[in-house]
Amino acid sequence: MAKSKIARKAEQKELDKNSAEPTSDNRRVRFEYEILDSLEAGIVLTGTEIKSVRAGGVSLNEAYARVKDAEVWLVNMHIAPYKEGSFSNHEPRRARKLLLHKAQIDDLKSRSAEKGLTIVPLRMYFTRGMVKVQIGLARGKKIWDKRKTIAERENKRDLQRATREG
């Protein structure tokens, strides 16, 4: 007997949830910056880049986004060369275009122009077979903010240990 349309949609949603696992997560950026706002963007990649991302050869460390000529570019993101690639392999640290709506780009441009704000990638993941990048508008933390974050993390860890042992 054929599945109903509702059952197929529920099955597809479950598959989508599983496929949205991050291929790369920029954990350091949450320590270095205070994230004010975030949004999802598509990214323009070549064939060997996609294969390398699927293999897990991507690093978001030291990457940032820049608005240039009404386009958003992800700069300094490293995607390792594909092992089985030939002469058509990509350059590992080339600038890659992010796909956003014009209103989103204008908003990012105006907000990132404020002193101390920057656009950073938070994570990269697959959704329905397409690579997406979650970018965030961020403000750099001061040294005492970082100390506070470390203290909170240690307190949380100690609390978990105490509840586990008790």
C-alpha positions in Angstrom: 0.0 0.0 0.0 1.3 3.4 -0.9 2.2 5.9 1.8 0.1 8.9 2.3 1.4 12.4 1.3 1.5 13.4 5.0 3.6 10.3 5.9 6.1 11.1 3.1 6.4 14.7 4.2 7.0 13.6 7.9 9.6 11.1 6.6 11.3 13.8 4.6 11.4 16.2 7.6 13.1 13.5 9.6 15.7 13.0 6.9 16.2 16.8 6.7 16.8 17.0 10.5 19.4 14.3 10.3 21.1 15.9 7.3 21.5 19.3 9.0 24.3 18.0 11.1 27.3 20.4 11.0 30.2 19.5 8.8 32.2 22.2 10.5 31.5 24.1 13.7 33.4 27.3 14.6 33.5 26.9 18.4 36.3 29.4 18.9 34.2 32.3 17.6 31.7 31.9 20.4 34.5 32.4 22.9 36.2 35.3 21.0 33.0 37.2 20.1 29.5 38.0 21.4 27.0 37.0 18.8 24.4 39.7 18.3 22.4 38.2 15.4 22.7 35.2 13.0 21.3 34.1 9.7 21.6 31.3 7.2 23.2 31.8 3.8 23.9 29.7 0.8 27.5 29.5 -0.5 28.8 29.2 -4.1 31.2 26.2 -4.3 32.9 24.2 -7.1 32.6 20.5 -7.6 35.8 19.5 -5.8 35.0 21.9 -3.0 31.7 20.1 -2.4 33.4 16.7 -2.3 36.0 18.0 0.1 33.3 19.5 2.4 31.4 16.2 2.4 34.7 14.5 3.4 35.1 16.9 6.3 38.0 18.9 5.0 36.8 22.4 5.9 38.0 24.8 8.6 36.1 28.0 9.6 38.9 29.2 11.9 40.2 32.7 11.0 37.3 33.1 8.5 35.2 36.3 8.2 32.7 37.8 5.8 32.9 41.1 4.0 30.3 43.1 2.1 31.8 44.3 -1.2 29.8 45.8 -4.1 26.4 44.6 -2.8 27.7 41.1 -2.4 28.8 39.2 0.7 32.1 37.3 0.4 33.4 34.7 2.9 37.2 35.3 3.2 40.0 33.1 4.5 37.9 29.9 4.9 40.0 26.8 4.3 38.6 23.9 2.2 41.3 21.2 1.8 42.1 20.2 -1.8 40.2 17.1 -2.9 42.5 14.1 -2.8 41.1 12.5 -6.0 40.9 15.9 -7.8 43.1 16.6 -10.8 44.3 19.8 -12.4 40.8 21.3 -11.8 41.3 21.3 -8.0 40.3 24.5 -6.2 42.5 27.0 -4.3 42.1 26.2 -0.6 41.6 29.8 0.7 39.9 31.6 -2.1 37.1 34.1 -1.4 33.6 32.4 -1.7 30.4 34.2 -2.4 27.5 33.9 0.0 23.9 33.9 -1.3 21.6 36.3 0.5 18.6 38.4 -0.3 19.3 42.1 -1.1 17.5 43.3 2.0 19.7 41.0 4.2 22.8 42.3 2.5 21.8 45.9 3.0 21.1 45.2 6.7 24.4 43.4 7.2 26.3 46.2 5.4 24.8 49.0 7.6 25.1 47.0 10.9 28.7 45.8 10.2 29.8 49.4 9.5 29.3 50.2 13.2 32.6 50.3 15.1 33.6 46.9 16.6 31.2 44.7 14.7 32.2 42.0 12.2 30.5 39.2 10.3 31.8 35.7 11.2 30.8 32.2 10.1 29.4 30.1 13.0 28.9 26.7 11.3 28.6 25.0 8.0 26.1 22.2 7.3 24.1 20.4 4.7 20.4 20.9 4.3 18.5 19.0 1.6 21.8 18.3 -0.2 22.9 22.0 -0.3 25.7 23.5 1.8 24.6 26.3 4.1 26.7 28.6 6.3 25.3 30.2 9.4 26.9 33.6 9.8 26.6 35.9 12.7 27.0 39.6 13.4 29.5 39.7 16.3 31.3 42.1 18.6 34.7 41.2 20.0 34.8 40.3 23.7 37.2 42.1 26.1 39.6 40.0 28.2 37.3 40.2 31.3 34.4 38.9 29.2 36.5 35.9 28.2 37.4 35.3 31.9 33.7 35.5 32.8 32.9 32.9 30.1 35.6 30.6 31.3 34.4 30.9 35.0 30.8 30.2 33.9 31.8 27.1 31.9 33.9 25.8 34.9 31.0 26.4 37.3 28.6 24.6 35.0 31.0 21.7 34.7 31.5 21.5 38.5 27.7 21.5 39.0 27.3 18.6 36.5 30.0 16.6 38.3 28.4 17.2 41.7 24.9 16.1 40.4 26.4 13.0 38.8 28.4 12.0 41.9 25.6 12.8 44.4 
